[in-house]
């Protein structure tokens, strides 16, 4: 049974994946710290994890601890990591009580000597139902009120919020309000006006409208390298370069050079040494300006020793991937971009966006 029911807390859920739940949570932790300096964080059920000291820890818990230096064991900030065979094993053994106790004990430790705790869910209200730990159930176990994050719009977000509202209310969980994320800047006033009216009809408040920032959906070279499990052929000093657009270099050198611009990622077969030579020449002509974000060479084709001399002098990363051109381009295009601890530029943008566009004082007053 949960021992700590006194420390203020909030549970952040979303209407679907990639709606901006982690972005909102990161910004909220930063903003709430202005009022409650000693803040705790927990993601009770995580689905994307890394291994740290032989423990499976959700990526978002790692992000929060490293960005905010939260004083709590990572294993308590991420008590349950859903491994590939987690659901199958649960359905065979049905050990609900032990999972509940693990979450409750982890929360009590995370909340120890804290002024506030932010609990991050793992998707919409029903995620986790298959092993009896839906977000709605977990919010009830933690005695937490809920903020729902949804993508910008009017009709679809309110429809989806209504479905989530029904499940939370069935569990007896109160919803504080809704944050709309990724709203086009020129439609903020329009969306805010009508979304507020639509939510009010359901007894809900609009707590914030966050404008869309393309940079937050753009991957870094480090994220692409990890996704492709690629080898870095030169210095990794610029792995935090942000990719603004992608060009596939299956073209003539002349046409490929038209894509040599800041923020561009060039994906090309590993045997296209003419393109590597052109990259070096272009950089030399511009005296280092107008550099690409990076280059990915495909098919595990390692450049010759002569071409490698050019690669090593390039001021941006050159990666070598084992997959073919189509597979690499598809995986980069479909990459689910997650904020990482090293993404300092993105993190500062997120902090500013939430502090300027979410009514944090109202959230705290509702608690």
C-alpha positions in Angstrom: 0.0 0.0 0.0 1.2 3.5 -0.8 2.6 5.2 2.3 3.1 8.7 0.9 -0.2 10.3 0.0 0.8 13.8 1.1 3.4 15.0 -1.3 1.8 16.9 -4.2 1.9 15.0 -7.5 0.6 15.0 -11.0 0.3 12.2 -13.6 1.0 13.1 -17.2 -0.7 11.0 -19.8 -1.3 11.4 -23.6 -4.0 10.5 -26.1 -1.6 8.5 -28.2 2.1 7.9 -28.8 4.3 10.8 -29.9 1.8 13.5 -28.8 4.5 15.2 -26.8 4.1 13.6 -23.3 7.8 13.5 -22.5 8.3 17.0 -24.0 5.5 18.3 -21.8 6.8 16.4 -18.7 10.4 17.8 -19.2 9.1 21.3 -19.5 6.7 20.9 -16.5 9.5 19.6 -14.3 11.6 22.7 -15.2 8.7 25.1 -14.6 7.5 23.5 -11.4 11.0 23.6 -10.0 10.6 27.3 -9.7 8.0 26.7 -7.1 9.1 23.3 -5.7 12.9 23.1 -6.0 13.1 19.5 -4.6 11.2 17.7 -7.3 10.9 13.9 -7.9 10.1 12.0 -11.0 8.9 8.5 -11.8 7.8 6.6 -14.9 6.1 3.6 -13.3 5.8 1.6 -16.5 8.3 2.2 -19.3 8.4 0.6 -22.7 11.7 2.0 -24.2 14.6 1.2 -21.9 18.4 1.0 -21.8 20.5 -1.2 -19.6 22.4 0.6 -16.8 24.4 -1.5 -14.3 22.4 -4.6 -15.4 19.1 -2.8 -14.7 16.6 -2.0 -17.4 15.8 1.7 -17.1 13.3 3.6 -19.1 14.9 6.2 -21.4 12.8 9.0 -20.1 13.8 8.4 -16.5 17.5 8.6 -17.6 16.7 11.8 -19.4 15.1 13.4 -16.4 17.7 12.4 -13.9 20.6 13.6 -16.0 18.9 16.9 -17.0 17.6 17.9 -13.6 20.1 15.9 -11.4 17.2 14.3 -9.5 18.3 12.6 -6.3 16.7 9.2 -6.5 17.9 5.8 -7.7 17.2 5.2 -11.3 15.7 1.8 -10.5 13.0 3.6 -8.5 12.4 6.2 -11.1 11.7 3.3 -13.6 10.4 0.4 -11.5 8.9 -1.6 -14.4 10.4 -1.9 -17.8 8.3 -3.8 -20.3 10.6 -6.2 -22.1 9.7 -8.0 -25.3 8.3 -11.1 -23.5 7.0 -9.2 -20.4 3.3 -9.5 -21.5 3.5 -13.2 -22.3 5.2 -13.9 -18.9 2.6 -11.9 -17.1 -0.3 -13.7 -18.8 1.2 -17.0 -17.7 1.9 -16.0 -14.1 -0.5 -13.1 -13.5 1.6 -11.5 -10.7 -0.3 -8.2 -10.4 0.2 -7.8 -6.7 4.0 -7.9 -6.9 4.0 -5.3 -9.7 1.7 -3.0 -7.7 3.9 -3.3 -4.6 7.0 -2.5 -6.7 5.4 0.7 -8.1 4.2 1.8 -4.7 7.5 1.2 -3.0 9.4 3.0 -5.8 7.1 6.0 -5.5 7.6 6.2 -1.8 11.4 6.2 -2.3 11.2 8.7 -5.2 9.0 11.1 -3.1 11.2 10.9 0.0 12.0 14.5 1.1 10.6 15.9 -2.1 8.3 18.9 -2.5 6.6 17.6 -5.6 6.6 14.4 -7.8 5.8 14.3 -11.5 4.6 10.9 -12.7 4.9 10.2 -16.4 2.6 7.6 -18.0 3.4 5.4 -21.0 0.7 6.6 -23.4 -3.1 6.9 -23.3 -5.3 5.9 -20.4 -5.6 2.2 -21.5 -1.9 1.4 -22.2 -0.9 -1.4 -19.9 -4.4 -2.9 -19.5 -3.1 -6.2 -20.8 -1.1 -6.7 -17.6 -3.6 -4.9 -15.3 -1.5 -1.7 -15.0 -3.2 0.8 -17.4 -2.2 4.4 -17.0 -5.6 5.0 -15.4 -5.0 2.2 -12.8 -1.5 3.4 -12.0 -2.7 7.0 -11.6 -5.3 5.7 -9.1 -2.7 3.6 -7.2 -0.5 6.7 -6.9 -3.3 9.0 -5.8 -2.4 11.3 -8.6 -4.5 13.8 -10.6 -4.0 13.8 -14.4 -2.9 16.1 -17.2 -3.7 14.8 -20.7 -1.4 15.9 -23.6 -2.9 15.8 -27.1 -1.8 17.0 -30.5 -3.1 20.4 -31.7 -6.5 20.6 -33.3 -10.1 20.8 -32.2 -12.2 17.8 -33.2 -9.8 14.9 -33.0 -8.1 15.9 -29.8 -11.4 16.4 -28.0 -12.7 13.1 -29.2 -9.6 11.3 -28.0 -9.5 13.2 -24.7 -13.2 12.1 -24.2 -12.2 8.4 -24.5 -9.4 8.8 -22.1 -11.6 10.8 -19.7 -14.0 7.9 -19.5 -11.4 5.4 -18.5 -9.7 7.7 -15.9 -13.1 8.6 -14.4 -14.1 4.9 -14.2 -11.0 4.5 -12.0 -12.0 7.5 -9.9 -9.1 9.6 -11.2 -9.6 13.4 -11.5 -8.3 15.1 -14.7 -6.9 18.6 -14.1 -7.0 19.6 -17.7 -5.5 19.3 -21.1 -2.3 20.5 -22.9 -2.4 20.8 -26.7 1.0 20.2 -28.3 2.4 20.9 -31.8 0.0 23.6 -32.7 0.9 25.6 -35.8 1.9 29.1 -34.6 -0.4 31.0 -36.9 -3.4 28.9 -35.5 -2.8 29.2 -31.8 -5.5 31.8 -31.1 -8.0 30.0 -33.2 -7.3 26.5 -31.8 -7.1 27.9 -28.2 -10.5 29.6 -28.5 -12.5 26.6 -29.8 -10.6 23.9 -28.0 -11.3 25.7 -24.7 -15.0 25.8 -25.5 -15.1 22.1 -26.5 -13.2 21.0 -23.4 -15.4 23.1 -21.2 -18.4 21.2 -22.4 -16.7 18.1 -21.0 -15.9 19.8 -17.7 -12.2 20.1 -18.6 -9.8 23.0 -18.6 -7.3 24.0 -21.4 -4.1 24.4 -19.4 -1.8 25.3 -22.3 -1.2 25.4 -26.1 2.4 24.6 -27.2 3.4 25.9 -30.6 5.0 23.4 -33.1 8.8 23.6 -33.3 10.2 21.5 -36.2 13.5 21.3 -34.5 12.0 19.1 -31.7 11.0 16.5 -34.3 14.4 16.6 -36.1 16.9 13.8 -35.2 20.5 14.3 -34.3 23.3 12.4 -35.9 23.7 10.5 -32.6 20.1 9.3 -32.8 20.6 8.2 -36.4 23.8 6.4 -35.7 22.2 4.5 -32.9 19.1 3.6 -35.0 21.3 2.3 -37.8 24.0 0.9 -35.5 26.4 2.6 -37.8 30.1 3.1 -37.4 31.6 6.6 -37.2 34.4 7.0 -39.7 35.7 10.3 -38.4 35.5 12.5 -35.3 32.3 12.2 -33.3 32.6 15.8 -31.9 29.6 16.9 -33.9 27.2 14.0 -33.2 24.7 16.5 -31.8 24.2 18.1 -35.2 20.5 18.4 -35.9 19.2 17.1 -39.2 16.8 19.5 -40.8 16.3 17.6 -44.1 17.5 14.4 -45.8 18.8 14.0 -49.4 19.4 10.6 -51.0 22.6 10.9 -53.1 21.7 8.4 -55.8 22.4 11.1 -58.5 25.1 12.8 -60.4 27.8 14.7 -58.4 26.5 18.0 -59.9 23.0 17.4 -58.6 24.2 16.0 -55.3 26.1 19.2 -54.6 22.9 21.2 -54.8 22.0 19.4 -51.5 25.1 20.5 -49.7 23.6 22.9 -47.3 23.6 23.4 -43.5 21.4 21.0 -41.6 21.2 18.5 -44.5 22.0 14.8 -44.1 23.2 13.1 -47.3 22.6 9.4 -47.6 24.6 7.8 -50.4 26.1 4.4 -51.4 29.5 3.8 -49.8 31.2 3.4 -53.2 30.2 7.0 -54.3 33.7 8.4 -53.6 33.0 11.1 -56.2 30.5 12.6 -53.8 32.9 12.4 -50.9 35.5 14.2 -53.1 32.9 16.9 -54.0 32.0 17.3 -50.3 35.7 18.0 -49.5 36.0 20.4 -52.4 32.8 22.3 -51.6 34.0 22.7 -48.0 37.3 24.0 -49.1 35.8 26.5 -51.5 33.4 27.8 -48.8 36.2 27.8 -46.2 34.2 25.7 -43.8 30.9 27.4 -44.1 27.7 25.7 -45.4 28.7 22.3 -44.0 26.3 19.4 -44.0 24.8 18.0 -40.8 26.5 14.7 -41.9 26.8 11.9 -44.4 25.6 8.3 -44.2 27.4 5.7 -46.4 25.4 2.6 -47.0 25.9 -1.1 -47.9 28.9 -1.3 -45.5 31.1 -0.1 -48.3 34.1 1.4 -46.7 35.8 4.2 -48.7 39.3 3.7 -50.1 42.3 5.0 -48.1 42.5 8.0 -50.4 38.8 8.9 -49.8 39.2 8.2 -46.0 41.8 11.1 -45.9 39.0 13.4 -47.0 36.5 11.9 -44.7 38.7 12.4 -41.6 39.1 16.1 -42.4 35.3 16.7 -42.8 34.0 18.8 -39.9 30.7 16.8 -39.7 30.2 13.1 -39.0 30.4 10.4 -41.7 28.7 7.2 -40.8 29.0 3.8 -42.3 25.8 1.7 -42.2 25.4 -2.0 -43.1 22.0 -1.7 -44.7 21.2 -0.7 -48.3 20.3 2.7 -49.5 16.5 2.2 -49.4 16.5 0.6 -45.9 18.7 3.4 -44.5 16.6 6.2 -46.0 13.3 4.5 -44.8 14.6 4.1 -41.2 15.8 7.6 -41.0 12.5 8.9 -42.3 10.5 6.8 -39.9 12.8 7.4 -36.9 10.9 8.2 -33.7 12.7 11.2 -32.3 13.2 11.2 -28.6 14.9 14.0 -26.6 18.3 12.9 -25.2 20.3 14.3 -22.3 22.9 15.6 -24.7 20.3 17.6 -26.7 21.0 20.8 -24.8 19.6 23.1 -27.5 16.3 21.2 -27.7 16.0 20.9 -23.9 16.3 24.7 -23.6 13.7 25.2 -26.3 11.3 22.8 -24.4 11.9 24.6 -21.1 11.0 28.0 -22.7 8.0 26.6 -24.6 6.3 25.1 -21.5 7.1 28.0 -19.2 5.7 30.5 -21.7 2.7 28.5 -23.0 1.4 26.4 -20.1 -0.4 27.8 -17.1 1.8 26.1 -14.4 0.4 28.3 -11.6 -3.1 27.1 -12.5 -1.9 23.5 -12.4 -0.4 23.9 -8.9 -3.6 25.7 -7.7 -5.7 22.8 -8.9 -3.6 20.4 -6.8 
